[in-house]
């Protein structure tokens, strides 16, 4: 009780320094490549599992329902810890604000507790299937499965709220170096400068309740399963019963062996190197191995995967003619408006190209704009150039020539490029919001935090993530069979109008696309909103009116872009594709694929003096603006 009184005049820690997985510079590049590959493979594997379960009706069973939940959890799980691990390997020790550290800790604890209870639910499901097969449809009906899944997620959230609140309420007055690659319980407790006995007790009790309780359910279920299997008279029946739960038993063994060693005891551990190695097992290795373990011995999943690779056409569509060419309807369904709309959109396309090419040229040529904000803006303009060039030229040519034919491979390529660029823009907008948040909230560490290497890494992740996101949606859309009609009620190949032409049930494909789009878009949107909440809280505390105006002016243009992008994009993609009307889809597409890329250069240049100066200097160097001038005015123009 005396120690906290001595800390009254001490400065509280405002940020932590994560040392990362390795402090050896010669090993970082190799480890970065290895863990980046593991991260991308983990995302691909678990996304594929989710897609297979949603797309194939024979996998709509309780066991695969829990497996789909587990794969969703693993995607979130690795996305909470792996980015900070990769950032530490790329840049070395990284500075993490106190709030961001506690947020990461909250999501990590929530997800790990949810995984414990999900594994227990899966063990109970296997127990009922083997020990009480006649009662299985009743005991594991959809309502029960949904209740078990919901209670797992909610239970994880509740436990995380309690544990994170206890850890966040501790006093941290230095040192602030965490010998870990993410904000975990043990290293945070080691840095507290107040008594942690109560927090350790809460942590220990919650670990016993969650880990011990779920492990007890899993062990009891498998003991009952083992006894039931041994009493089966047929060797074939024993082999079949064991094969249905062998993969889950391996996952349970790996997960609990690593986590219980760390968390089922008071968490103030000194052997931090061992802690990091064990953390790699349950945060990286287990999520990557789970899909492989579940697929290697599961014939139903293997068969579903094989049919997906074969595009599910050979056996079901033998008597139907597959569509090989689509017909794009164009900008308007009315023939008399086609040429008028084509002329209008040609003007808009040229304006979009001129504006975005000017932004790219100005940022590239003007040394004053070689800052993180304009680096992201240049890539946003590049995305807008590619995005409009993906959709508009073909639509304009088809309108003028009167033929909107497009082959199926060309349609798939156009959809892949468009979705890839759109999702890349989504990630870039999030990076720009984070950049503005650091510039206003943490101006003293802005230069160090947003180094050129960090900016290149963020942009590379944005482009790479867009490719992965687009690959999923393209495969999800074109794995459907198309046997007629062949008219796409749109001016380019987009997901909703193409899915309407499928001659099979698209509910599972729509659900999978909606779930993945929702996770990605809402995650980016949440990060953007959190950044602007932090910006607003900082701006409000600025005493000077001029300072508030200057701070707000640096992010107002980006805020307008955020509203335009999310407002139009969500109306098209954040709803099941088959339920949106063709007219609504075309109008939304005009906004997010044509008008938004055209308006972005205007938005960023109208209120930005640096950009207006760079554009003025750029245009004065163009010969057209110097016609009729003297040699002196020409030199003056260049000197500007």
N, C-alpha and C positions, 0 to 999 in steps of 0.2 A: 504493500500500500504506500510505501515511502518513495518507491522509484518513480512513479508517474509525476509526483510533485517536483522532483528534481528536473523534469523535462519541460517545465513550463516555458522556459526562455529559449528552448532549442528550436531550430528550424525544421519543419516537417519536410520529408522527401516529396518532391513534386513529380519525379520521374525515376524510373529504374533503368539500369544498364544490363541488357542481356548479353552474356559472354558468348552464347551460341553453343553449338555442338562441339566445335573444335577451335582451339585458340592458335593452332599452327597454320600460318599463312600458306605453307607449301601444300597443305592437304585440303584447303577450302575449295579450290576450283574442282578438284576431283570429286569431293563429297557433294558439291553443289550439283554437278552433272548427274551423279548417282541418285540423289534424293529428288531432283526435279523429274527424272525419269520414273522413279517410284510413285511420285505424286500423280503424274499424268496417267500412269498405268492404273493406279487405284481408282481415279475418277472414271476412267474408261470402263474398267471392269464392273464397278458398282452401278454405273449408269446403264450398262448393258443388261445387268441383272434386273434392274427396275423396268427396263423396256420389255424384256422377255416376259416378265410376269404380267405386265399390263397388256401386252399384245396377244398373248396366247391363252385362250379360254381354258385349256387343260391344266394350266398352272393357277387357276383361280381357286385355290384350296387354302385352308388355314396355314399349313406349313409354309407355303410360298408367300402368303400374306405377311407373315412374320419376317420371312427372309427379305421381302421388299422393304419393310420398315427398317430392318437392320442395314440394308444397303443405303437407304436414304440417310440413316444416322451416320454411316461410315463416310459418306460424301461430306456431310457437315463436319464430322469429327476431324478428318484430315485437313479440311479447309480452315479449321480454327488454329491448328498447331503448325502445319507444314509451311505456310507463308512466312511466319516468323523464323522458322528454322532455315529456310532458303535465304531470307534476307540477311540473317547472321552469317551464313556461309559466303554470301556475295560481298557484303560490306564490312564484315567484321562485327565487333560489338555494337549493338544498336540501342538507341535511347527510346524508351517506351513511356509515355505519360502514365501517371498513376491511374487515371480513369480507364485508359485503354487496357492497362494490365489487369485491372479488376474485371473489366468486361470479358477479356479473354478467359480469365479464371472462371467466371460465371458460366460461360458457354461450355468450357471444358468439363467442369464438374457435372453440369446438367447432362451432357451427352454421355459421359462415362457411367453415370448412375442409370441413365435410361438404357444403356447397353446391357448393364447387369440384369435389370428386370426383364428386358426383352429376351435375353438368353434363358432366363428362368421360365418365361412363358413358352418359349420354343421347346424346352425340355418337358414341360407339362403337356404340351400338344403331342409330343412323341409318346409320352406315357399313356395318354388316353387312346391314341391310335393303335398301340400294341397291346396294352393290358385290358382295355375296354373297347374293343372295335365295334361292338354292336351299339354302344351308346355314343360313339364318336360324332355322328352327325348332330345329335342333340346337344352334347356337352360342348362341342366346338362350333356351334352355329355362328353366323356372321356377327350377331349382336355381342356374343361373348368375346369373339376375337377382337372386335373393335374396342370393347371395354378394356380388355387386357392391354392392347396397344396404347390406348389413350391414358390409362393409369400409369403405364411405364413412362410416357413422355411427361405427364404432369408430375409424377413422383420425382423424376429427375429435376424438374424445375424447382419444386418446393425444397428439396434437399440442397440444391445449389444456392437458393436464396439464403438459407440459414447459414451455410458454411461461408459463402462469400461475404455476407454481412459481418460475421464474426472476424474474418481476416481483414476486411477493409476498415473495421473499427479500431484495429491496433494502431499504435503510434510507430511511425518509421522516421527516424531522425538521422540516419546514416550508420554505416555505409549503405549505398544503394545499388550494389553490383550483385546481380542474380547469376549464379553459376549454373545456368540452364539455358535451353533454347526456347522456352516459353514460360509464361507465368504459372508456376505450379505451387501447390500448397507448401511443400517442404522448404524450398528456398525462400519463400516469402516469410515463413515463420522464423527462419534463421536470421532474417534482417530486422525483426521487430526489436525495438529497444524498450518494450514494456513486458510485463509478465504474460506469458502465453499459455499458462496452465489450463485456464478455462477454455480457450480456443482449441488447444490440443485435445481436451476432454470431449468437446463437441465434435471435433473431427474424428476422434477415435470411436465414439458412440455411433455416429452416422455411418462410418465405415463398417462397423460390426452389423448394424441394422440392414444396410443396403447390400454390401458384399456378402456378409455372413448369411443373411436371410435368403438372398437369391441363390447363393451357393448351396445352402441347405435344400432348397426346393429342387435344384438341379441334381444334387447327389441322390436325394430320396427318389426322384423320378427315375434316374438311371439304375438305382438298385432294384426298384420294382420292375423296370424293363429287363434287366439282366436275369432276375428270377423267373419272369414270364418266358423269356427266350429259352432258358435252360429246360423248362417244362414242355417245350414244343417237341412232339414226337418226330417230325420230319426235319432232316438236315437242310432241305431246301427252304422250308419255312423259317428256320433259324437264321439262315443266311440272308433271306429277304428282310426279315425283321431287323437284323443288325445293320444292313446296308441303309435302312431309312434313317438311322440315327448316328451312324459312325462319323459322318462329316461334322454334325453338330457337336458331338463329343470331343472331337479334335479342337474345334474352335473354343469350346468351353475350357478345355485344359490349358491352351495357350494363353487365353485372356486372363483367367483367374490366377494362374501361376505367377504372371508378371505383376498384376495389379495388387493382389493380396500381399505380396512381399513388401510393397511400398506403403499401401494405404491402411492395412489392417493392423496398425500399430501407431503410437504417437508419432506425429509427422515431422518432428524436428530432427532430421537425419543429417549426419555430417558427411557421409560417403557420397558426395554429389556426383562424382564421375560414374559410380555404379548406378546412381539414380538416373543419370542421363541415358546410359546404355539400356536400362530396363524400360525407360520411357519410350525409347525408339521402338522397342518390341511391341508395346501395346498401342502406340500412336501411329506407327508407320507399317510395321510388318504385319500385324494382325488385320488391319483393314485391307491390305493388299492381298493377303492370302485367303481371306474369307471367300471371295467369289470362286477362286480356284478350287478350294476344298469342297465347296458345295456343288461344283459342276463336275468334278472328276468322277465321282461315284453316283451321280444322279442321272439316270437315263432320260427322265422327262425333260430336264433342263437341257441336256445334250441334244435331244430331238428338237426342242424348240429353237435352239441355237442353229441347228443344221437347217431347219426350214427358213429361218431368217436369212441365212447366207444364200439360200436358193431363192429368196424373195417370195416363197410360199406360193408359187404359181403352178408348178408342174402337175400336181395331183388335183388341184381344185378347179383349174381353169382350162381343162383340156378341150372342152367343147365350145369355148368362147374365143373370139379373136382379140388378141391383145392390141391395145392402141400403141402405135409407134410414133405418131405425129399428132400434136395438139394444134388448136386454132385459137389464137389470142383475139378477143373481141375488140380490144382497143380502148381508147379514152372514153368513148361514148357509144351507147347502143344505137343512137340515132345516126344514120348515114350522112344526113345533111350537116351534122355538127362535127363530123370527123375532121375535115380539113381545117375548120376554124379552130378546133381544140388543138390540132397538131401545130398550127402556126403559133398559138399562144404558148404551148409547152416548149416549142423550139426556142422562142424568145427567153423563156424562163431558164431553159437548160444553158443557153449561152451566157445568161447573166450569172448563173450558179458557177459555171466554169471560170468566167472572168473574175468573179469575186474571190473564189477559193484559190485559184492560181496566183492571184495578187497577194493573198495572205501568205501562201507558201514562199513566194519569191521575196516578199518584204522581210519575213522572219529569217530567211536564209542569207540574204545579202546585207541586212542591217545589223551591225555588231551590237547595237543597243538593245536589240530584241533577243539576244542569246541568253535568255533566262528560262527557268523551268516553265513558267506560265505560257510563254510563247512557243516553247518546244512542244508542249501538249496541244496548243492551238494549231500549230503547223500540221501535226498528225491528224487532228480533227478535220482540218481542211482537206488533207489527202484522202481521208476516209470519205468525205462528202463528194470529192471529185470522182472517186472510184464507184461510189454508190449510185450517183446519178448516171454515170456512164454505163453502169450495168443494166439499167432498166430503160432509160429514155431513148437511146439511139435505135434499138430494135423496134420499140413501139412507134417511133416516128417514121421509120422506114416502112414498117408494115402498114401504117395508116396512109402514107403517100402512095405506095404501090398497090394498096388494096389487098394485100395478102399477109395474113398474120400467122402463117404456119411456122411451127417450131418443133423440132424433133424432141423425143423424150430425153435423150442424153443432154441436148442443149438446154432443155427446160430444167433438168436437174442441176446442171452447171450454173445456170442463172440463179436458181433458188439458193444454191450453196453460197455463191458469191454475195448475194444480197443479204442473206441472214448473217453470214460471217461479218460483213461490213457493219450491219446494223448492231450486232452484239458487241463488236469492237468499239463502236461509238459509245455504247452504253458503258463499257468499262473505262473508256477514256474520259467520259464526263465524270465518272466517279473519281478517277485520278486527279482531275482538275479541281474537283471540290476539295479533295484532301490537300492539294497544293495550296489552295486559297486559305484553308483552315490553318495550315502551318504558318503561312505568311502573316496572318493576322493574330492568331492565338499564341504562336511561339516564334516571334520575329528574330530573337537572338540566336536560335539554333536552326533557323530556316536554311541558311546556306549549307550547313553541315548535313542536315537531314535530307535536303533535296539536292544532293550532289548530282553531277552529270551521270554517274554510274547508276544511281538510284532511279533517275528519270528514264534512262534507257531500259532498265530492268522493268519498270512499270509499263512502259510502252510495249516492250516485248511480250510481257504477260498479257496485256490487253489484246494484241494481235493473235497470240497463240490461243488464248481462251476463246476468242471469236471463232477460230478455226474448229476447235473441238465442239463448241456449242452448235455450230452450223452443221458439222458432220453428223451429229445426233439427229437434228431436225430433218436433214436431207434423207438420211436412212429411214427415219420414222415415216416420212411422207411417201417416198418412192418404193418402200417395201410393200405397199398396197398394190393390188391388181387393178389395172385400168383396161376396160373392155368396151367402153362407150358409155355416154357421149364423149366427144373429144373437144368441145368448145369451152375454153377457160374464160369465164366472165370477168376478165381483168385485163390490164394492159401489160402485165408481166407475170411470170410464174411465181406466185406467192403461195404460202402454205394453205390458207383457208380455201381459195378457189380450186386449187389442185386436189385437195382432199375431197371436195364435193363430187369429183368425177370418179372416185373409186367405186368399183362394183363389189365391195365387201363392207362388212361392218367396221366402221372407223372409230367406234367408241373408245376402245382401248388405246388406239394411236392418239386420239385427241386427248385422252386423260394423261398419257405419258408426256405429250408435248406441253400440255397445260401445266403439269407438275414441274417439269424441268424449267420452262419459261418463268413460272411463278417464283421458283427458288432463285434463279439468276437475277431476274429483273427486280424482285423485291429486296434481295440482298444488296444489289447496287443502289437501289433507291433508298434503302435504310441507311447505308453508309453516307450517301449524299445528304440526306436529311440531318443525320447526326452531325456532319461537318458544318452545316449551315446553322444548326442550333448552337454549336460551339462558337461559330463566328458571330452570331447575333448576341450571344451572352457577352462576348468580348467587346463588341462595338458599343453595347449599352453602357459598359463601365468606362468607356473613354470620356473624359471630362470635356475635352475641346470639341466644339461643333465642327470645326474644320477637320479635326482628326477623324470624327465619326463619318463625315462626308467622304473623306479620302478613302477610309477603310471600306465603306460601302461601295464606292465607285469601282474598286478593284474586283468586286465579285458580282456586281449587279448584272452585267452582260451574261456571265455564265449562268446566273440564276434564271434569266429569261430563257436561255437555251435549254436548261433542265426542264422547265415547265413545258416548253414546246415539244421536246423529245418524248418525255414520259406521258404527257397528256394525249398525244396522238398515237404513240406506239402502243400504249396499254389498251386503248380502245380496240385495236385490231388483234392483239395477240393474247391479252389476258382474259380470253373467253373461249369456250369450246368452238372450234372452227365451223362446225356444221350449223351452228345456231346464229351466225352472223349473216346479215343480208349482203348480197353482192354489191348493191349501191353503197351501203355503209362501208364495205371493204374498200371500194374504189376511192371514195371520198377521204377515208383515213389514210390510204396509201398516197394520195396526192399530197397530203400535208406532211407525213413523215418521210417520204422518199423524194419529194420535189421541193416543196416550199421551205421546209426546215433547212436543208443544205443551202438554199438560195439566200435565206435570211441570216444565217449564221455570220457571214462576213460583214453584213450591215450592222448586226447587233454588236459585234466585237470592235467595230471601228468607229461607231457613232460617238461613244462616250469614252474612248481611249485616245488620249492625246499622243502617246508614243506610237500607236498603230497608225493614227491619221498622219503623223509626221513622216513615218516610214513609207506609207503609201503615196504621199505627196512627192516625196523624194524619188520613189520608184517611177511614178508616172511622168515626172519631169525629165527622166532619162530616156523616155520613149520618144523617137524622132517625131511622131505625130504632134506632140505638144510643143515642139521647137520650130515648126515650120514658120518661116517669115521672120524669125528672130535673128539677131546679130550674133557674131562669134562671142561677143562679151556676155550676152544673155545665156548662150549655151554653156559657157564655162561657169557662170553663176548657178545655172540649174544643176550642174554636176556637183558644185561645191555645197549645195544644200544637203 
